[in-house]
Amino acid sequence: MFLAHLINDPLSDPGVYVKLKHRKEALLFDMGELHNLSPRQILRISHAFLSHTHMDHFIGFDHLLRLCLGRDTHIRLFGPPGFIKNVEGKLAGYTWNLVTNYTNEFLLSVTELGTEEKISVEYRCRKGFKAENRQVAPGGYHGVIVERPDFVVRSAALDHRIPSLAYVIEERQHINIMKNALSERGLVPGPWLEELKDGIRRNDSGERRLAVPQESKGGTILSCNASLGMLKEELVRISPGKKICYIADARYSRENVNAILSIAHNADILFIEASFLEEDARMAAEKYHLTAHQAGCLAKEAGAKQMVIFHLSPKYKGREHLLKEEAARAFTTRGRPA
């Protein structure tokens, strides 16, 4: 269901783009420079999750805003304490006196994740992005922040001298359509397959009927009714869902290690910062970042199947292979740094 990749090269601004296969939807983790994403890719974004609002993690907001103006789109933003003020500061930098004439509705839903509560505010383009519908709910930055039939997103706070949020997205289950079974029954692929998958995710009754296109012997496409239960049994194979974890900007400390190991446990892909070489561990600690060795050890101990490092310090330009090699060695051997 998920196709994930770094937006920029590992020496550049952080950010991971996660496309939801078979849906015109994508998720974004951090918002550095976005120019390597096409307008079409950016307009797929339904949710964006910010670790914190240092410039290299938040500068892409303006680019996102510019592309979405004048379009019917709804983006849900999540960030750490103070995030609402940060977003309002961005929006206040522009003059919105003509947007009431727009025919399209662009909506930003912003959620600030605190220690014990979540604050949500809406900003509508045609209302000049004035704050409205403020809501406060229990929760905070530890635990589930998005819950849908197809996936769940959880967050945890790490120490970067400010809260820096780590995120994990988990597919509830991976629903595979067996193409050979479709072909054998003469069924024609189409939007109905997503309807079938959604029904399975919602645990709809097996008696529910779906309109299914079927090719006749003469090549004509006919519509037939089939039960969800029968389609599930004959066409579907279900496997455990995919888990993707994003760790940015955190010092190596006991508290951070415990939080990272908890949220990244058994991740299929772990995106993790690796700013410095282990020989520069003191500098990494002073700047509240991880070394490549620490990142590799954490990925190993978390049981991640794949590790992708990013946020490499520019001081290693031309030598970034050393960071990749150091992280890879730690990932494939035992032992945690002292």
URFENFEN-V239736 format. One record per residue. N is the residue number from 1. RES is the residue in one small letter. OMEGA is omega in radians with two decimals (999 if undefined). Layout:
n	res	omega
N	RES	OMEGA
N	RES	OMEGA
This chain:
n	res	omega
1	m	-3.05
2	f	2.95
3	l	-3.00
4	a	3.09
5	h	3.02
6	l	3.12
7	i	-3.08
8	n	3.08
9	d	-2.99
10	p	3.10
11	l	-3.06
12	s	-3.07
13	d	-3.13
14	p	3.04
15	g	3.09
16	v	3.13
17	y	-3.13
18	v	3.10
19	k	3.04
20	l	-3.09
21	k	3.08
22	h	3.04
23	r	3.08
24	k	-3.01
25	e	3.10
26	a	3.08
27	l	-3.13
28	l	3.07
29	f	-3.01
30	d	-2.92
31	m	2.99
32	g	3.10
33	e	-3.07
34	l	-3.01
35	h	3.06
36	n	3.03
37	l	3.09
38	s	3.04
39	p	3.14
40	r	3.12
41	q	-3.12
42	i	-3.11
43	l	3.01
44	r	-2.99
45	i	3.08
46	s	-3.13
47	h	3.04
48	a	-3.04
49	f	-3.10
50	l	3.06
51	s	3.08
52	h	-2.98
53	t	2.88
54	h	-2.97
55	m	-3.07
56	d	3.10
57	h	-2.97
58	f	-3.06
59	i	-3.10
60	g	-3.12
61	f	-3.11
62	d	3.13
63	h	3.08
64	l	-3.13
65	l	-3.10
66	r	-3.11
67	l	-3.04
68	c	-3.14
69	l	3.12
70	g	3.13
71	r	3.03
72	d	-3.14
73	t	-3.11
74	h	3.14
75	i	3.13
76	r	-3.11
77	l	3.11
78	f	-3.14
79	g	-3.02
80	p	3.09
81	p	-3.11
82	g	-3.03
83	f	3.14
84	i	3.10
85	k	3.12
86	n	3.13
87	v	3.14
88	e	3.08
89	g	3.07
90	k	-3.10
91	l	-3.12
92	a	-3.14
93	g	-3.10
94	y	3.12
95	t	-3.00
96	w	-3.01
97	n	-3.09
98	l	-3.01
99	v	3.10
100	t	3.13
101	n	-3.12
102	y	3.10
103	t	-3.14
104	n	-3.12
105	e	3.06
106	f	-3.06
107	l	2.99
108	l	3.00
109	s	-3.02
110	v	3.12
111	t	3.09
112	e	-3.08
113	l	3.13
114	g	-3.11
115	t	-3.07
116	e	-3.12
117	e	3.08
118	k	3.10
119	i	-3.12
120	s	3.14
121	v	3.10
122	e	3.12
123	y	-3.13
124	r	-3.12
125	c	-3.05
126	r	3.03
127	k	3.10
128	g	3.13
129	f	3.03
130	k	-3.10
131	a	3.10
132	e	3.10
133	n	3.11
134	r	3.14
135	q	3.10
136	v	-3.11
137	a	3.07
138	p	3.14
139	g	-3.14
140	g	-3.01
141	y	3.03
142	h	3.09
143	g	-3.07
144	v	3.11
145	i	3.04
146	v	-3.14
147	e	-3.14
148	r	3.11
149	p	-3.07
150	d	3.12
151	f	3.11
152	v	3.03
153	v	3.07
154	r	3.13
155	s	3.05
156	a	-3.12
157	a	3.05
158	l	-3.09
159	d	3.05
160	h	-2.93
161	r	2.91
162	i	3.05
163	p	3.04
164	s	-2.98
165	l	2.98
166	a	-3.10
167	y	3.00
168	v	3.05
169	i	-3.09
170	e	3.02
171	e	-3.08
172	r	3.06
173	q	-3.14
174	h	-3.07
175	i	-3.11
176	n	3.02
177	i	-3.13
178	m	-3.05
179	k	3.14
180	n	3.11
181	a	3.07
182	l	-3.08
183	s	-3.11
184	e	-3.10
185	r	3.12
186	g	-3.13
187	l	-3.05
188	v	3.11
189	p	3.14
190	g	-3.13
191	p	-3.13
192	w	3.11
193	l	3.06
194	e	3.07
195	e	3.09
196	l	-3.14
197	k	3.14
198	d	3.11
199	g	3.10
200	i	3.14
201	r	-3.13
202	r	-3.06
203	n	3.08
204	d	3.13
205	s	3.09
206	g	3.14
207	e	-3.13
208	r	-3.09
209	r	3.09
210	l	3.04
211	a	-3.03
212	v	3.10
213	p	-3.09
214	q	-3.13
215	e	3.12
216	s	3.14
217	k	3.14
218	g	3.12
219	g	3.11
220	t	3.10
221	i	3.12
222	l	3.10
223	s	3.09
224	c	3.10
225	n	3.13
226	a	-3.13
227	s	3.11
228	l	-3.13
229	g	3.14
230	m	3.14
231	l	3.13
232	k	-3.10
233	e	-2.99
234	e	-3.00
235	l	-2.89
236	v	2.96
237	r	-3.07
238	i	3.12
239	s	3.14
240	p	-3.11
241	g	-3.13
242	k	-3.12
243	k	-3.14
244	i	-3.09
245	c	-3.10
246	y	-3.13
247	i	-3.14
248	a	2.92
249	d	3.11
250	a	3.07
251	r	3.07
252	y	3.12
253	s	-3.11
254	r	-3.10
255	e	3.13
256	n	3.12
257	v	-3.14
258	n	-3.13
259	a	-3.14
260	i	-3.13
261	l	-3.14
262	s	-3.04
263	i	-3.09
264	a	-3.04
265	h	3.08
266	n	3.09
267	a	3.03
268	d	3.05
269	i	3.06
270	l	2.99
271	f	-3.04
272	i	3.14
273	e	3.12
274	a	-2.90
275	s	-2.99
276	f	2.96
277	l	-3.14
278	e	3.09
279	e	3.09
280	d	-3.08
281	a	3.12
282	r	3.10
283	m	3.11
284	a	3.14
285	a	3.13
286	e	-3.12
287	k	3.10
288	y	3.09
289	h	3.09
290	l	2.94
291	t	3.10
292	a	3.11
293	h	3.12
294	q	3.14
295	a	3.13
296	g	3.11
297	c	3.13
298	l	3.11
299	a	3.11
300	k	-3.08
301	e	3.11
302	a	-3.12
303	g	3.13
304	a	3.13
305	k	3.14
306	q	3.12
307	m	3.04
308	v	-3.14
309	i	-3.13
310	f	3.13
311	h	3.11
312	l	-3.11
313	s	3.10
314	p	3.12
315	k	-3.13
316	y	3.14
317	k	-3.05
318	g	3.13
319	r	-3.07
320	e	3.10
321	h	3.12
322	l	3.09
323	l	-3.14
324	k	3.14
325	e	3.14
326	e	3.13
327	a	-3.12
328	a	3.11
329	r	-3.14
330	a	-3.10
331	f	-3.07
332	t	3.09
333	t	-3.11
334	r	3.02
335	g	3.11
336	r	3.12
337	p	-3.11
338	a	999
